């Protein structure tokens, strides 16, 4: 089982403290919703967790180690922080083949994840023809390639229609039921209320709430942030 430990984590850009001494845990076997208003520090926190940004202080740990010290990062962590960065002229299957090859993963995983995200029929099409929702699914396929114990997802429902959101919810719940760890940032409170077991709420870079999902999530969110939504 893979767990996340955020300890006194801070990130400063110039004179602005974007993340300020955050401390919380993300347990295995659960979906944890990561919430906060626009500019709360959510994406920066996730970027530090997966080694894309260096903390100014504190630590973001995966099973007690920073991402850079993981022996097989793709097999431990699957991350989707933005559904971009795809070569528009590349076919979806080829994009995943390159990722699998660079990570030393078996080629058979490509077709497995294409099936899991519902892109098998579109795998031979060029990414430029994909809708935003299809790009989200392709990004999720990349995150799932290593069959990781931890999924880190930033706004994964962007571009998905209602059926796609229901599919995503089922995927995340299934991963948690298998004993894996899911950390998902979202601005859709209603979706997190249906999907998550636990929530972490940040505002102005600081922790405001951590615990089980409350019966009235919107009321909890408003009470601890004073914000109108979780963008």
N, C-alpha and C positions, 0 to 999 in steps of 0.2 A: 504493500500500500504506500502511496505517495502523499505526503503532506506538505503544506506550505506554512512557513513561519516568517512573519513580518515583524522585525524587531527595531524599534526606535528609528524607523526609516525616514530619511529626509532627502529632499532634492531642492537645491537652490539654483536658479538661473539668474545670474547677475544679482540684483538686489531683491528679487522676488523669491520667496519661499513657496514653492509649488506643492511640495509634500513635506509635512511638518511632524516629525517624530511619531509616525504611525506604528502601532503595534496591534497585530491581530493574528489569529490562526485560521487556516482553511483545512478542515479535516477531510480524511478519506471517506469514501462511501456516501458522499453528499454533494448536492449542488449548492454552491454558495453564490448568492447574488451580490454584486459589487455596485453600489448605487451612490449617486451624488449629483448635484447640479452641474451645469456646464462649468468647466474650469476648476472642478473640485480636486483634481489631481489623480483621477482614476487611471487614465491612460498612461500617465507618467509612472505611476506605481507598477502597472503591468509591464511597462517597458523595462523597468529596473529588475523586475522578477525574472524576465527572460533574457537578460543580459544585453539589452539594446541601449540602456542608459546606465551610467555609473552613479551610485548613490553619493550624495554629499556627506552623509553620515548614516550609521545604522546598517542594517542588512536585510536583504530579501532572500530567504533560504528555501530550498527544496530538499526535503529530508535532511536538513541541517547543513546543506552546502549551497553556495551560490551557483548559479547556472553555469558559469565558466568552469567550474570544477566537476561537473557531471561527466562520468565516463562515457555515457551513451545518451547525449541530450535528446536526440530525436525519438529514442525509445522511451524516454522518461517524460518528456514534455512535448505536447502538441499545442502550438499557439496560432491564433488568428487575431491579429491586431488591426488589420485593415484589408479589405478585399481589393487590393490593387497590387502593383508590382508584377503583373503578368505581362509577358510579351504578347502584344495584340495579334501578331501573326502566327503565334505558336498554337498548336492544337492542344486541347485540354489534357489528353492522355500524355502527350509529349512533355508538357509542363511537369506532370507528376513523375514521369520517368526520370527526368533530370534531377528532381528533388530526391527520389529514391536512390538513384545512383550516387549522388553526392554524399548521402548519409549512410551508404553501405547497406541499404535495405533491400530485401528480395523484390525482384520485379513483379512477382505475383501479387504484392500488396497494392499495386496500382489498380488492377482491375477490381480487387476486393473493395477498395475505398470508393472507387467510382460507383460501384453498385450500392454501397452503403449510403452515399449521398444522392443517389438518383440521377447520376449524370452519364450512365453507360451509353445511352443513345446519342448524347451530345459530345462524347469524348473525342470524336474525330473532327469536330468543328473547331474553327479558329476562335480564340478567346475574344477577338474583336466582335464576334457575332453574339456573344453571351449577354444576357440581361444582367442587371445588378444582382438579382437573386441567384442567377446561375454562377456568377463570380463568387458570391458568398459560399455557395456549395463547393466550388472548386477550392476555395481557401480552406474550408472545413476538411475537404479530402486531404489536402496537404498536411493539415494538423493531425489527421488520423493515421497517416502513413506508417508511423512507427509503432502503432497500437500502444500509445503512451498511457502511463498511469495517471497523468495530470493533463487536463485540458485548460488552457487559458484563452478566453474568448472575449474580444472587445466588440460589443454591439453586433453579435452574429446574426440577429434577426433583420438587419438592414436590407431592404429590397425584397424580403420574402413576403409572399402573399399569405392569407390566413391558413391555407393548407400547408404552406411551407413552414409557417411558425409552429403549427401543430406537429409537423414532422420533426422539427428541431427540438421541440419540447420532449418528444418521445425519445429522441437520440440521447439527450442529456440525462434524462431520467434513467435510461438503460445503462449508460456508463456508470452512473452513481450506484445503481443496483448491483453492478459487477464489482463494487468495492473500489472504484476509481474515484479520482478527485476532479471536480469541475468548478472552476472559478469563472463566472461570466458577468461582464459589465453590460448594463442595459439601461436605456432611458424609458423602457416600457414597463411601468410598475405592474400593470395587470398581468403581463406575461411572467415577470419574476414571481409574482404571487402564486401563479399556477405551477411554476417550475422548481423554484428553489426550496431547500430545506432550511437554509440559514441566510442571513443578510449581513452585510457590512456596509455602513453608510458613512461617507466622508463629505466634508464641507470645508472649503478654504484650506484644503490640504491636511486637515486634522480628522481623527476618528471621532464620529458622533454617536455611533450605535453599532453594536455587534451582538448577534444572538439569533434565536429561531425566528422564522418569518412570523410576523404578527398577524392576527386575524384581519386587521385593517391596516394594510401596509402603507397606503397613501397618508393616513392620519399620522402614523409613526414618522414617515418621511418628512412631512410638513412640520411636525413638532420638533424634530432635531435639526432641521436645516432652515426652516422658514422660507423654503423655496417652493415654487409652483410646480416644478416637474424635475425629473431626474436626468435631464439631458446630458 
